Amino acid sequence: MMRSLLCTLFLFSSAVSLHADSPDSKKRAWETIETNGHPTARHEAALVGFQNKLYLLGGRRINPVDVYDPATNVWSAKSETPLELHHFQGVVVEDAIYLMGAMTGPYPKETPLEKVVVYHPSEDRFDFVHSIPESRRRGGAGAIFHDGWIYLVGGITNGHIDGCRRWFDRYDPKTGMWEILPDAPHERDHFQAAIIGNRLYAAGGRVTSKRDNAVFSQTISKIDVYDFDAGKWLSPDQCPDLPTQRAGNSVVAIEGKLVVGCGESADQKQAHDEVEVFDPETKSWSAWPYMNQGRHGTGLVQIGESLYTASGSGNRGGGPELESTERLLLKE
């Protein structure tokens, strides 16, 4: 009852109008799945969809790669990462998963990786491949694959101390070529990106600065949008604002819409459980069902007609680390 009242008040008071959208709360809700086995509890990891399975990679400490098969409802553990890898968005390219824009080491002065790391699921094997230019190394960045290139946007160069960037680059996974592109309109780290049509959306995140005692507070409402056809970033007045500001959030594109869930902020101790969806065609936001457990530092992955999330941290910061798996049915 209290959640319903608060939601109603929010919908009428928010500067961004939200409306119910399919899947709507009347018919569907997130389900906490009783799986056979569990993923290793972790956060600041990447949850990636590959060949109709979930792959959970990295996170604080050295962890195994955990794989969930929805067809069998089984979680299984594979090889451990070759070093501690965290704060990255995994990218699938053909038969491999690329780990870029990542950091290693303990809080608060984590170190950006020097090389691109590639995981080969069929062989359960990691490779260190091309070097990342020293002047463009950072973690907590958004990463996506588009038209043969991996695009990397934003990130932070000095762990959680400072060094948030507006950087925008692209990398050719076949040749190792690295190109510097025009900076994004906003500095941001601890976020994810997605592609809809021929546009990149960098959504959520914050400007992390422990040096200024502002680790969680400087979240960003504006979503930056890059138009590949025009070869430029849209002006901020052409871009949407995220209804609920948060960092450490997860982003996925589903049927031409931008889905933003999970996250952490200075506004509340609990990790965010809101799922908000932007439709570029109507330029409107919709509210999807709340997750059963708020979490940050993980991902959202669509497999078939279901949306999945797993693991992550239940509160802002480092814990409690979760081992649960949730699913939202997108269609009957």
N, C-alpha and C positions, 0 to 999 in steps of 0.2 A: 504494500500500500504506500509506504513512504517513498520507495523508488518510483512508483507510478506518479505520485504527486510531484516529486522533484523533476521528473522528466517533463511533465505537463508544464510546470513553471518555466523550465529551461526553454521549451519550444516556443513559448510566448514571449520570453524576454530576450532570447539570443538575437544578436545582430544578424545572424545568418539563419534563414528559415529552413527548418528541417521538416520533411513529411515522411509518412510511412511509405515503404517501397517493398517490392518483392525481393527476397523472402520477407514477409511481414510477420510481426510478432504474434498475430492471431493464429497463424497456422504452424509456424516453425519456431524452434528455439535451439540454441547451442546445446549439444549433448556431450557430456564427459564420458568418453568411451572406456569401457572396461577391456583393456587390451591384454594380450598375452605377452607379458614382459613390459618393461617401461624404458623410456630413454634415460640416459644419464642426466640427472638434474644439473642444469647449467643455465647461464644467461650470457648475453652479449655474443650469441652464436648465430649461425645462419641456418634457416630452415628452407630447404630447396626441394622443388618437385622435379623428379627425373624418372622417366619411363614408368609413370603411374605409381611411384613410390615417394615417400618422404625421406629426405636425407637431412639429418641434423649434424652439422659440422662445427667444430671449434668451441668457443666459449672460454670463460676464465679457467685457468689450469690446462693441463693436457688431458684431452678426453678422446674416447673412441668416436668414430663415425657411427651414429645410430641410424638404422634404416627401418621404416615402418611400411609394411605392405597391407594396404586396405583390403585386398582380396583374401588374405589369410588372418588379418587382425593381429599380426605378430610384429613386435619390435625385436631387432637383432643387432648385435654389436659387431663392428668391423675394426679395422686398424685404427690406432691412435694417430693423431696429427703429429708431424715430425717436430713441432715445437708448439708453444702456446700461441693460439691464434684466436683473436676476438675482435669485436666491433667491425664487422664487415657484412656486406650483402653478397651472397653467393650468386654466381652467374653460370647458367648452363650454355655451353657452346658445343654443339654436335654431341659427342659421346663423353664429354668431360665437364667437370664443375670447376670454374675458376674462382679463386679466392684472392680478391684485390681490395685495396683500400682498407687493409687490416692493420691491427696493432698486435704487439706482443709485450709481455712483461706486466708487472704489478701496478696497481693504482697508487698514486695519481700520475706518475710520469712514465706512461707507456711509450713504446718506441714503434714508429711505423716500419712496416716490412720493407726490406731492400729489394726483394724479388717477388714476382708473381708466382703463386703456388697453385698447382693444378692437381685435382683429385680425379682419378680414373675409376669409376664405380665397377666396371666389368673386371678390373684387375685388383681392386681394393688397394690402390697404390697412389702415393703422392710424388709429385715432381716439383722441383724448383726450376722455373724456366727463365723468362727474360727479366733483366734488371729494370727496376723502376727508376727513372731519372731522380737523382738525389734531391733536386730542388722541387720535386712534385710529390714526394712521399708524404702520406698522411693516412689516418685511420678514421673510422666513423663516417665514411663517405657513402653516397648512393652509387650503385653500380647496376648497369643494364646492358643487354646485348641488342644491337640494332644494325641491320644491314652489313654484317661482317665485322663490326667493331664493338669493343666494350667501351662504354662511356662511363666516366667517373666524374662525379660532381660533388663539390663541397669537401668536408672533412676537416680534421684538426691535426696539427703537426707536432704538438708537444703534449701528448697524452691528454689528461684532463686539466693541465695547468693553464694553457692558453694556446693560441695559434689557430683559431678557427678561420677557414678560408672560403672564398667564393670560387675557387678554381674549377675549371671545366676542361677535361682532357678526353682524348680517345686513344685506344690501344688496339693494334692489330694482333690478335692472338696467334696468327700464323707466322708473321714476320718479326714481331716484337716492336714494330714501328710505333712511336709515341708522338702524338701531336697535341699541342696546347691550343685550346679554343677560347673564345671570349668568356670572361668571367660571368658567373650567374649574378643576378641582381642582389642576392642576399648571401651573407655568410651563414653557414649552418653545418652542424655535425649531429651525429646520433639520429639518423633518419634513413629512409629508403626512397627509392625512385621506381617509376614504372613507365611503360610506353603504352599510349593509346593512339591508334592511328599513326600519324607521323609526327607525334609530339612526345616529348619527355616531360614528366611531372615529378618534381622534387618536393615532397610533402612532409611537413612536420619538422622535427629537429629543434636545435637550440644553438646558442653561442655559449659554449662551455668555457668557464674561466675560473678555476679554483684560485688563481692569483687574486681575482677580484671578489672572492667569496661568493661566486655566482655559478655554482655547478648545475643547478636544476632550474633556476628562475628565468633565464633568458630564452624562453621558448619563442617560436616564430609562427605567426598565424598565416602569413602569405605563402602560397604555393608558387614556386617558380616554374615556368613553362617554356621549354625550348622547342621551336618550330624547325624541324629538319628541312622542310621545303624552302622556307625563307632564310634558313641559316642564321637565325638570331633568336635571342630571348624575347618573349613578349614583354611589353611594358607592364609594370605592376598593376596598373588600373585595368588591365585585360585579364588578370589572373585571379583565381578564387582565393578566399580565406578559409582556413580550416576551422570548423565550428568549435572544436575542443582542442586547444593547444596542448601538444605533448611532444616529447622526444623519446628516443628508444622505441619508436613506433614501427609498425609493419604496414607495408603497402603492396597491393596487388591489383592488376587490371582484370576485370571480369566483364565480358560482353560490352566492351566500350565504356565502362565506368571505372572510376578510381575508387578503390576500397581502402580505407584507412582504419586500422584498429590497433589495439594494445597501446603501450607507452607509459611514460612517467613524467611527472611535473612537480613543481614546488607547491601546487595547489592542494595536493592530497598525498597522504602517506601510501595508500594503496595504489598499485599499478592500475592504469586505466583499462576499463572493460568496454568502453564505447566502440561501436563500429559505425563509421560515417561514410557515406557514398556520394561521390560527385559525378553528375552526368554532364559531360561537356556539351552535349547537344542542347539541353534545356538550361544549362548553367545553374542548376539547382542541386541542393544537398538533400539526401534522404537518411533516415535513421534505420539501421538494421538492428536486429536483436542484440542485446548486451551479451557478452560472453559470461560463462559461469564463473570464471576466475580471471580477474585482471592480470596482465603480465606484460613485461617489456623485455627487450633484448632477444627476440625470436623472430618468427615470420608468419605470414599467411600464405597458404598454398592451396590452389584449386586442383583437385583430382576428380575427373568425371563431373558429377553433379553435386559435389560436396566441397566445402571450404574447411581447411584444417589449420589448427595451430597446436603447438606442443612446447613443453619446457618453458624457459624464461624465468624471470623473477617476479614474485607476487607483490612486492612493494617496490617503491623507488629505491635506487641503490642496489646493493648486492644480494638481497635475499628477502624472503626465503626462496631458494631455488626450487623449481617445480619439476615434477616428472609426469604430469598429467597430459592427456591428449584430448582436444575438443574438436567437434565436427558440427558444421552447420549445413543442413541440406538446402541446396539452392533451388531445386525443383522437385516436384513429386515424382 
